Amino acid sequence: MTPEERQEALRRHGLTETQDGYALSLRGFQKAARRALDLRKLGDLEAARMLALSPEDSLRWEYARCLQIDAFTSEIQRQEFKI
């Protein structure tokens, strides 16, 4: 994966790189909320707890950030092992 492709993947997932790791954009938060809804339908209790929190709650944002980092990392790994 080229640096440009990596930056595009970050943008798609609503993430930006910072000195401390990754920051989540509003777009990334919205994507994570949709993903959490899907996970809740599959019986994921953590996703259900996250969705029960207020959108302003920092824990909800942290959970959303983790969801998006996970999705980004999975995409990177798929690209690296693509034959």
Residue pairs with C-beta under 8 A, 6 or more apart in sequence:
1 9
1 76
1 79
1 80
5 79
6 76
9 72
9 75
9 76
9 79
10 16
10 17
10 22
10 72
12 75
13 28
13 31
13 68
13 69
13 71
13 72
13 75
14 24
14 25
14 26
14 27
14 28
14 29
14 30
14 31
14 32
14 68
15 22
15 23
15 24
15 25
15 28
15 65
15 68
15 69
15 72
16 22
16 23
16 25
17 23
22 65
22 68
22 69
22 72
23 65
24 32
24 61
24 64
24 65
24 68
28 64
28 65
28 68
29 55
29 61
29 64
31 68
31 71
32 63
32 64
32 65
32 67
32 68
33 51
33 64
35 67
35 71
36 44
36 47
36 50
36 51
36 63
36 64
36 67
37 47
37 51
39 46
39 47
40 47
40 48
40 51
46 63
50 59
50 60
50 63
50 64
51 60
53 59
53 60
53 63
54 60
